[in-house]
């Protein structure tokens, strides 16, 4: 075990309370679910008084802030400005009064992105970006939806507690560019001559906003690396210069221009846009791919214009540029894919022949100019789904391609030699989930393994749309179909007017319902249609929590059946002398996370836990605990609660954590082989990248919340014992790291027999309840209306039964 000098705890005090069952295990993700914060609750109460009724509210389970507020007429708050006042000012006035529900404080907390409308429903949509100290928040947006001076709804995704984050960078833009080049070279094999970097810009970056978990907010430089088939988003820590996260935004994907990338005359592969072969109004070329790209990009333009009044993907008549016969290199030819690269469509051989593929790629462009959904995790799944939704809608309305009943909801059925890759009405046919609880649902957060399931998990909203259009019975819900026109209008409105760059499935659930309500009376949409829409969304469980809990050991029982634990050491971190984790910035050693620290309370008992941050720098660091045990008893066990998230790329594990022990006070041994129950080491750390744990087994990847591990210490009987927790890291990309709490060393023995306590015991009174616990001291003690706690080596007892003035006590750990 290669380790740096650790932080060392003095011997923790011996804890008298005896072992009880694990309580308070936290939900999936790197933070506990929270109820609304007090200021949010107060703001909602103020809104209810102003609007004359409570809003429909969705509260983020990770931040405790509002993500959606909707007001039904006539109960809508009215801003004190006339309808003739600028829409931005009307919206800002509302946020000045009630923005605290979204964690906003004052006018400097948002900047205007754009004003849209009035639309066909007579509404205006004012989109703001969250900011602090003039620095924008990555994915932080709020949209105010107005009908004149009335606020119909407000939605957004925001980051709390920005006042704790410094906005002065220690790393300059050139340092950020150097870090980006280093990452591109080591992770993607891309050198300076093979890509272009955007000018770095400062952002306040909270990875948890994209991953549906709690995380700390960091000042970061955002850099986009681009080439023909590269569009990498990179965030670099502005304090340390280390990359924080990167993923590809390249989506695998009417003035028209068609180009041929591999025309025999140019002699080069991978050149974009290639040789121009057909322009708007030109005759067909005779090249099947070129003519299909021309025709189907026109069909897509016509659909968005005629159905939604949108003039090209940007809403301003941008030319539709397509390149066909694309190959990145001779060995990769023919190229079996298509993508939107931020400025044009690019197609491998044969892909333009599928009209749904053409429309799919162009819809990525529409998404980029509306919600701008990040192509990562849940927002990425929505990005893919909206392209499938409108790709298949164009396919079904343009009277081209194969539209028989058997392939009605299949994507890519007309691609030569490949055929369909997804089925929207039955996603499981191609291994995608049809509802959130399906086993096919992808739970990884690996940005290089389909970026957290963007193609797989799109099956859930895809299925909802197919049910909305055609109807059907699924998962206990019967849906009456709305048809393509109504369903398409609702989906487009949600995308263009309600979703933000970091939206997730729950946000989509709210956005679709609100969009339907907005459109009642338009295109024949009725309240009954909105009820059918909700049935379709509920059928696929769109509002259910992201079910990401990968395979891990269940929290083990402390002892076998018929036995109960006797504590030798219990350490809950509450009185730790280790330094508290900082309230801003990043820790450089193990520290104690608590209410005033960076992430707040994240513990399984009390309010404190250890935290070892998975730093984006090469090294190892740990914390040592001396439990004061000079001689381990026979049959000793150790069990601790922990939650971890370490950097990985699929089965490549870059960082990880180990539990170690010492029996001589000097040398340390990896304790992974002693783990016999619960969470075990999950993989071997990569030897590629200067991690001192390279080639060693460790806890790796993400536990998605607290679990527990149990070690069998019986082989160490009679020896002194100390333990430690270590994190080993490589030189690039961080993760949230490792939380550890409630560490126990104990032995197991036969259950204590039922005891009968009477007035001879100190403190007994005539009535005994379970309203509180009092620790024993020198004997059994219980106060009036209090439960009983027995002293070691007894067991905490909870099942109290009063019988004729006497109290019968049974061992709670044994039936």
Buried (B, 14 or more C-beta within 10 A) or exposed (E): BEBEEBBBBEEBEEBBBBBBEBEEBBBBBBBBBBEBBEBBBEBBEBBBEBBEBBBBBBBBBBBBBBBBBBBEEEBBBEBEBEEEEEBBEBBBBBBBBBBBBBBBBEEEBBEEBEBBBEBBBEBBBBBBBBBBBEBBBBBBBBBBBBBBBBBBBBBBBBBBBBEBBEBEBEBEBEBBBBBBBBBBEBBBEBEEEBBEBBEBBBBBBBBBBBBBBBBBBBBBBBBBBBBBBBBBBBBBBBBBBBBBBBBBBBBBBBEBBBBBBBBEEEEEBBBBBBBEBBEEEEEEBEBBBBBBBBBBBBBBBBBBBEBBEBEBBEBEEBBBBBBBBBBBEEEBBBBEBBBBBBEBBBBBBBBBBBBBBBBBBBBBBBBBBBBBBBBBBBBBBBBBBBBBBBBBBBBBBBEBBBBEEEBBBBBBBBBEEBEBBBBBBBBBBBEBBBBBEBEBBBBBBBBBBBBBBBBBBBBBBBBBBBBBBBBBEBBEBEBBBBBBBBBBBBBBBBBBBBBBBBBBBBBBBBBBBBBBBBBBEBBEBBEEBBEBBBBBBBBBBBBBBBBBBEEBBEBBBBBEEEBBBBBBBBBBBBEBEBEBBBBBBBBEBBBBBBEEBBBBBBBBBBBBBBBBBBBBBBBBBBBBBBBBBEEBBEEBBBBBBBBBBBBBBEEBBBBBBBBBBBBEEEEBBBBBEBBBBBBBBBBBBBEEBEBBBBEBBBBBBBBBBBBBBBBBBBEBEEBBBBBBBBBBBBBBBBBBBBBBBBBBBBBBBEBBEEBEBEEEBEBBEEEBEEEEBEEBEEEBBBBEEBBBBBBBBBBBBBEBEEEEEEBBBBBBBBE
